[in-house]
Amino acid sequence: MKIIYIHQYFKTPKEPGGTRSYFVARELVNEGHNVTVIRGKALDNKRTTRESIDNIDVISVNVFYSGKLGVMQRLKSFSLFMWKALIILFRQKKVDMVIASSTPLTVGIPPLLYKKIKKVPYLFEVRDLWPEFPIQMGALKNPVLRKSALMLEKLIYKNAMHIVTLSPGMTDGVAKVLGKKEKITMIPNMAKIDKFWQREKNDDLRKELGLRKNSFKIIHFGAMGLANGLDYIIETAITLKEKKIENVEFIFLGDGSVKERLIEKVKKENLDNVFFYGRTPMDKTSEIVNICDASIVPFLDLPVLYTNSPNKLFDSLSAGLPLIVNSKGWTKDMVEKYNCGVYVDPNNPNECANIIIKWSNDTTITEELGKNARKLAENKYDKSILCKKFVKIVNSLPCNK
């Protein structure tokens, strides 16, 4: 089949960012499909580029996006990508199927119109529940825009041949709109056991980062947006300082809209054990994660965020790091069921601080949790398992008969 894969944030392992679409596209190619990806990327020459990346035909349109953009700037970026993707899609010949991966919800408009006009079916992937996410975050306040977004959501879901969600909560959210679950499959974000794994710690890298040799290191890596609730980590660091705990260091690896504010807060509180680094390609991210002792994945205490399926969580499993989560959804159930981490109250950083003190004083606990994390990544969530599941769905759909 010739498949057009639309994802605004498509990244390869050589680029900072999530790589789910890349690995799915690779598996589709391995199964004999012809895959063309349409993605957004800030381009120096301002023109659309086309290149073959690991046998994936990648079309990059000049659309800038950053987690630091304001609401109106984000809407502009989403709209620009939608229109450019729509134009490119209609220029393609002999297309058998379109895959569109949100967010944003507007990425579903090109395949929706293409289906109506060209009669080509599409699979829609839901990575976040839009528009519920911006509604609960307070970014979509206009009642007319809310109603329009909810109508668009239903239209895109209804016309999709199949829908892939990334968590049980997302499945429930989509089913609530559709009134049924028959055409929904849950495939969570993927662990990458060949990219993140435990090995000898890179001491030169530790020195380069300015970290102490014998400290207990906790990492948060990935997006640093408002929804990530990263003040929780800073409040935990403040609590540890008040308790006179000096053997713990916090590492932030990534970028986003709240990063500068967090840096200022750290300075104001005179915290000398909290470090911020920028976004890095996967190989270096893996090296940094490997020198750490635990991973923390917080979010704001909002129901829509309980449905999240964060990349950093699954990469932490691969790396064999024990997890601290504060979201009441399926990630809480996961770490408790498989004994690979703990859930802490999102409104009580003291609880998190006490866990960290306990872990830093007893490595047998973190070793056991880490082993369970790696085992879970290998047996249940690795991309080698989940990409095949995704491709199996594609191969089972009527357009491939």
C-alpha positions as CSV (number, residue, x, y, z in Angstrom):
1,M,0.0,0.0,0.0
2,K,1.0,3.6,-0.5
3,I,0.5,5.3,2.9
4,I,0.6,9.0,3.7
5,Y,1.6,9.5,7.3
6,I,0.8,13.0,8.7
7,H,2.4,14.0,11.9
8,Q,3.5,17.6,12.6
9,Y,6.1,16.6,15.2
10,F,7.7,13.6,13.4
11,K,11.3,13.2,14.6
12,T,14.1,10.7,13.9
13,P,16.3,9.3,16.6
14,K,19.0,11.9,15.6
15,E,16.6,14.7,16.5
16,P,15.4,15.8,19.9
17,G,11.8,14.8,20.5
18,G,9.4,11.8,20.4
19,T,10.1,9.1,17.8
20,R,7.0,6.9,17.9
21,S,5.9,7.8,14.4
22,Y,9.4,7.1,13.0
23,F,9.5,3.6,14.4
24,V,5.9,2.9,13.3
25,A,6.8,4.2,9.8
26,R,9.9,2.0,9.8
27,E,7.9,-1.1,10.6
28,L,5.4,-0.3,7.9
29,V,8.2,0.0,5.4
30,N,9.6,-3.3,6.7
31,E,6.2,-4.9,6.0
32,G,6.5,-3.8,2.3
33,H,4.4,-0.6,2.5
34,N,5.4,2.6,0.7
35,V,5.3,5.3,3.4
36,T,5.4,9.1,2.8
37,V,5.6,11.3,6.0
38,I,4.4,14.9,6.0
39,R,5.9,16.8,8.9
40,G,6.5,20.3,10.1
41,K,10.0,21.6,10.5
42,A,11.7,25.0,10.7
43,L,13.6,25.2,7.4
44,D,16.3,27.7,6.6
45,N,15.4,28.1,3.0
46,K,11.7,28.5,3.8
47,R,10.8,25.8,1.1
48,T,9.4,22.4,1.4
49,T,12.1,19.6,1.3
50,R,11.9,16.0,0.4
51,E,14.3,13.3,1.5
52,S,14.6,9.6,2.1
53,I,15.3,8.7,5.7
54,D,15.8,5.0,6.4
55,N,13.6,4.2,3.4
56,I,10.8,6.6,4.6
57,D,9.9,9.3,2.1
58,V,9.9,12.4,4.4
59,I,8.3,15.7,3.2
60,S,9.2,18.6,5.6
61,V,7.1,21.8,5.3
62,N,8.4,25.0,6.7
63,V,6.3,25.3,9.9
64,F,7.9,26.4,13.2
65,Y,6.6,25.0,16.5
66,S,8.0,25.3,20.0
67,G,6.6,24.5,23.4
68,K,7.4,28.0,24.3
69,L,4.8,29.5,21.9
70,G,1.8,31.2,23.3
71,V,-1.8,30.1,22.5
72,M,-2.3,32.3,19.5
73,Q,1.1,31.4,18.1
74,R,0.4,27.7,18.5
75,L,-2.9,28.1,16.7
76,K,-1.1,29.8,13.9
77,S,1.4,27.0,13.7
78,F,-1.3,24.3,13.8
79,S,-3.3,26.1,11.1
80,L,-0.3,26.6,8.8
81,F,0.7,23.0,9.0
82,M,-2.9,21.9,8.4
83,W,-3.1,23.8,5.2
84,K,0.3,22.9,3.9
85,A,-0.3,19.2,4.7
86,L,-3.6,19.4,2.9
87,I,-2.1,20.8,-0.3
88,I,0.7,18.2,-0.3
89,L,-1.7,15.4,0.4
90,F,-3.9,16.3,-2.6
91,R,-0.8,16.3,-4.8
92,Q,-0.1,12.7,-4.0
93,K,-1.0,10.0,-6.5
94,K,-2.5,6.5,-6.0
95,V,-2.8,6.8,-2.2
96,D,-4.3,3.8,-0.5
97,M,-4.5,5.0,3.1
98,V,-3.8,8.0,5.3
99,I,-2.5,7.9,8.9
100,A,-2.9,11.1,10.9
101,S,-1.4,11.5,14.3
102,S,-2.6,14.2,16.7
103,T,-2.0,16.5,18.4
104,P,-3.3,19.0,17.4
105,L,-6.8,17.9,16.4
106,T,-6.6,20.0,13.2
107,V,-4.2,17.3,11.8
108,G,-7.4,15.3,11.2
109,I,-8.8,17.8,8.8
110,P,-6.6,16.9,5.7
111,P,-7.4,13.2,5.8
112,L,-11.1,14.0,6.5
113,L,-11.4,16.2,3.4
114,Y,-9.3,13.7,1.4
115,K,-11.7,10.9,2.3
116,K,-14.7,13.0,1.3
117,I,-13.2,14.0,-2.0
118,K,-10.9,11.1,-3.0
119,K,-12.7,8.3,-1.1
120,V,-9.4,7.2,0.6
121,P,-9.8,5.9,4.2
122,Y,-7.7,7.1,7.1
123,L,-6.6,5.9,10.5
124,F,-6.5,8.5,13.2
125,E,-4.1,8.3,16.2
126,V,-5.1,10.1,19.4
127,R,-2.1,11.1,21.5
128,D,-4.0,13.5,23.7
129,L,-7.7,14.1,24.1
130,W,-8.4,17.3,22.2
131,P,-10.3,19.5,22.6
132,E,-10.7,18.3,26.2
133,F,-7.1,19.0,27.0
134,P,-7.0,22.7,26.1
135,I,-10.5,23.1,27.6
136,Q,-9.4,21.8,31.0
137,M,-6.1,23.7,30.7
138,G,-8.1,26.9,30.2
139,A,-6.7,27.6,26.8
140,L,-10.0,27.3,24.9
141,K,-12.4,29.6,26.7
142,N,-14.5,30.9,23.8
143,P,-17.8,29.0,23.8
144,V,-18.2,29.2,20.0
145,L,-14.7,27.8,19.5
146,R,-15.3,25.1,22.1
147,K,-18.5,24.0,20.4
148,S,-16.8,24.0,17.0
149,A,-13.8,22.0,18.3
150,L,-16.1,19.4,19.9
151,M,-18.0,19.1,16.6
152,L,-14.7,18.7,14.7
153,E,-13.6,16.0,17.1
154,K,-16.7,14.0,16.6
155,L,-16.5,14.4,12.8
156,I,-12.9,13.2,12.6
157,Y,-13.6,10.2,14.9
158,K,-16.8,9.2,13.1
159,N,-15.1,9.2,9.7
160,A,-11.9,7.4,10.7
161,M,-11.7,3.8,9.5
162,H,-9.9,3.0,12.8
163,I,-8.6,4.9,15.8
164,V,-5.5,4.2,17.8
165,T,-5.3,5.6,21.3
166,L,-2.3,5.7,23.7
167,S,-4.0,4.9,27.0
168,P,-7.1,3.3,28.5
169,G,-8.3,6.8,29.5
170,M,-8.0,8.0,25.9
171,T,-9.9,5.0,24.7
172,D,-12.7,5.9,27.1
173,G,-12.7,9.5,26.0
174,V,-13.0,8.6,22.3
175,A,-15.6,6.0,23.0
176,K,-17.7,8.6,24.9
177,V,-17.7,10.7,21.8
178,L,-18.5,7.8,19.4
179,G,-20.8,5.9,21.7
180,K,-18.8,2.7,21.0
181,K,-15.4,1.1,21.2
182,E,-15.5,-1.3,18.3
183,K,-13.1,0.6,16.0
184,I,-10.6,1.7,18.8
185,T,-7.4,0.0,19.7
186,M,-5.1,1.1,22.5
187,I,-1.4,1.0,21.8
188,P,0.6,3.0,24.4
189,N,3.8,4.9,23.9
190,M,6.7,2.6,23.4
191,A,9.7,1.6,25.3
192,K,13.0,1.4,23.4
193,I,15.1,-1.2,25.0
194,D,17.9,-1.0,22.4
195,K,18.2,2.8,23.0
196,F,17.8,3.1,26.8
197,W,19.5,0.4,28.9
198,Q,21.7,0.1,32.0
199,R,25.4,0.0,31.5
200,E,28.5,1.5,33.1
201,K,27.9,5.1,34.0
202,N,29.7,7.7,31.8
203,D,31.8,9.5,34.5
204,D,33.2,12.0,32.0
205,L,29.7,13.0,31.1
206,R,28.8,13.4,34.8
207,K,31.8,15.7,35.2
208,E,30.8,17.6,32.1
209,L,27.3,18.2,33.6
210,G,28.7,19.3,36.9
211,L,27.1,16.6,38.9
212,R,28.5,15.0,42.1
213,K,29.7,11.4,41.9
214,N,27.9,9.9,44.9
215,S,24.6,11.9,44.9
216,F,21.2,10.3,44.3
217,K,20.2,11.7,40.9
218,I,16.6,12.1,39.8
219,I,15.8,13.1,36.2
220,H,12.9,14.6,34.4
221,F,13.5,14.5,30.6
222,G,11.2,15.7,27.9
223,A,8.6,18.5,27.5
224,M,8.6,21.3,30.1
225,G,5.2,22.7,29.6
226,L,2.5,24.0,31.9
227,A,0.7,20.6,31.9
228,N,3.8,18.8,33.2
229,G,3.4,20.3,36.6
230,L,7.1,20.7,37.1
231,D,6.8,23.1,40.1
232,Y,6.1,19.9,42.0
233,I,9.7,18.9,41.5
234,I,11.0,22.2,42.7
235,E,8.7,22.1,45.7
236,T,10.1,18.7,46.5
237,A,13.6,20.0,46.2
238,I,12.7,22.9,48.6
239,T,11.2,20.4,51.1
240,L,14.4,18.3,51.0
241,K,16.5,21.4,51.7
242,E,14.3,22.2,54.7
243,K,14.9,18.6,55.9
244,K,18.7,19.3,55.4
245,I,19.0,16.5,52.9
246,E,22.1,17.2,50.8
247,N,22.8,14.0,48.9
248,V,20.1,14.5,46.2
249,E,20.4,16.2,42.8
250,F,17.6,16.9,40.3
251,I,18.2,17.0,36.5
252,F,15.9,18.6,34.0
253,L,16.6,17.6,30.4
254,G,14.5,19.4,27.8
255,D,12.8,22.6,27.0
256,G,9.4,24.3,27.1
257,S,7.3,27.3,28.2
258,V,8.0,27.0,31.9
259,K,11.7,26.4,31.8
260,E,12.9,30.0,32.4
261,R,10.4,30.5,35.2
262,L,11.6,27.3,36.9
263,I,15.2,28.5,36.6
264,E,14.3,31.8,38.3
265,K,12.5,29.9,41.1
266,V,15.5,27.8,41.7
267,K,17.7,30.9,41.9
268,K,15.2,32.6,44.3
269,E,15.2,29.6,46.6
270,N,19.0,29.2,46.4
271,L,18.8,25.6,45.4
272,D,22.2,24.4,44.3
273,N,21.2,20.8,43.5
274,V,18.8,21.5,40.6
275,F,20.3,21.5,37.1
276,F,18.7,22.4,33.7
277,Y,20.0,21.2,30.4
278,G,18.6,21.6,26.9
279,R,17.1,19.2,24.5
280,T,19.5,16.5,23.2
281,P,19.4,13.7,20.6
282,M,18.4,10.3,21.8
283,D,21.9,8.8,22.1
284,K,23.0,11.6,24.5
285,T,19.7,11.6,26.3
286,S,20.2,7.9,27.0
287,E,23.7,8.5,28.4
288,I,22.4,11.2,30.7
289,V,19.5,9.0,31.9
290,N,21.9,6.2,32.6
291,I,23.9,8.1,35.1
292,C,20.7,8.8,37.1
293,D,19.1,6.7,39.9
294,A,15.4,7.5,39.4
295,S,12.9,9.2,37.1
296,I,10.1,11.5,38.0
297,V,7.1,12.0,35.7
298,P,4.7,14.6,37.2
299,F,1.6,16.3,35.8
300,L,-0.9,18.9,37.0
301,D,-3.8,17.4,38.9
302,L,-6.4,17.5,36.1
303,P,-8.6,14.6,35.0
304,V,-7.7,14.9,31.3
305,L,-4.0,14.5,32.3
306,Y,-4.7,11.2,34.0
307,T,-5.0,9.7,30.5
308,N,-1.4,10.7,29.5
309,S,1.0,8.2,27.9
310,P,4.3,10.0,28.3
311,N,7.4,9.0,26.3
312,K,9.7,9.7,29.2
313,L,7.9,7.1,31.3
314,F,8.5,4.3,28.8
315,D,12.1,5.3,28.2
316,S,12.6,5.3,32.0
317,L,11.3,1.7,32.1
318,S,13.8,0.8,29.4
319,A,16.6,2.4,31.3
320,G,15.7,0.4,34.4
321,L,15.0,3.4,36.5
322,P,12.4,3.3,39.3
323,L,9.6,5.7,38.6
324,I,7.8,8.4,40.7
325,V,4.5,9.4,39.2
326,N,1.8,11.7,40.6
327,S,-1.0,11.2,38.1
328,K,-4.0,9.3,39.3
329,G,-4.6,7.5,36.0
330,W,-3.3,4.3,34.4
331,T,0.4,5.2,35.1
332,K,-0.4,5.0,38.9
333,D,-2.0,1.6,38.3
334,M,1.0,0.5,36.2
335,V,3.8,1.3,38.7
336,E,1.8,-0.2,41.5
337,K,0.8,-3.4,39.6
338,Y,4.3,-4.1,38.3
339,N,6.2,-2.8,41.3
340,C,8.4,-0.6,39.2
341,G,7.9,2.7,41.1
342,V,5.5,4.6,43.3
343,Y,2.6,7.0,43.1
344,V,2.8,10.2,45.2
345,D,0.2,12.8,46.0
346,P,0.3,15.6,43.4
347,N,-0.6,18.1,46.1
348,N,1.9,16.9,48.7
349,P,5.6,17.3,47.7
350,N,6.5,16.2,51.2
351,E,5.4,12.7,50.3
352,C,7.6,12.7,47.3
353,A,10.5,14.0,49.4
354,N,10.1,11.2,51.9
355,I,10.2,8.6,49.1
356,I,13.4,10.1,47.7
357,I,15.0,10.0,51.2
358,K,14.0,6.4,51.6
359,W,15.3,5.4,48.2
360,S,18.6,7.3,48.5
361,N,19.3,5.5,51.8
362,D,18.4,2.0,50.5
363,T,19.6,1.0,47.1
364,T,18.1,-2.5,47.4
365,I,14.7,-0.9,46.9
366,T,15.6,1.0,43.7
367,E,17.5,-2.0,42.3
368,E,14.4,-4.2,42.6
369,L,12.1,-1.5,41.2
370,G,14.6,-0.9,38.3
371,K,14.8,-4.6,37.5
372,N,11.0,-4.8,37.4
373,A,10.9,-1.6,35.2
374,R,13.3,-3.1,32.6
375,K,11.4,-6.4,32.6
376,L,8.2,-4.6,31.9
377,A,9.7,-2.7,29.0
378,E,11.1,-5.9,27.5
379,N,8.0,-8.0,27.8
380,K,5.1,-5.6,27.3
381,Y,6.0,-2.2,26.0
382,D,9.0,-2.4,23.7
383,K,8.6,-0.9,20.2
384,S,9.4,-4.3,18.7
385,I,6.1,-5.5,20.2
386,L,3.9,-2.4,19.8
387,C,5.0,-1.4,16.3
388,K,4.0,-4.9,15.0
389,K,0.7,-4.5,16.7
390,F,0.2,-1.1,14.9
391,V,1.1,-2.6,11.6
392,K,-1.2,-5.6,12.2
393,I,-4.1,-3.2,12.5
394,V,-3.1,-1.4,9.3
395,N,-2.9,-4.8,7.5
396,S,-6.3,-5.9,8.8
397,L,-8.2,-2.8,7.5
398,P,-10.4,-3.2,4.4
399,C,-8.2,-0.9,2.2
400,N,-5.4,-3.5,2.4
401,K,-7.5,-6.3,1.0
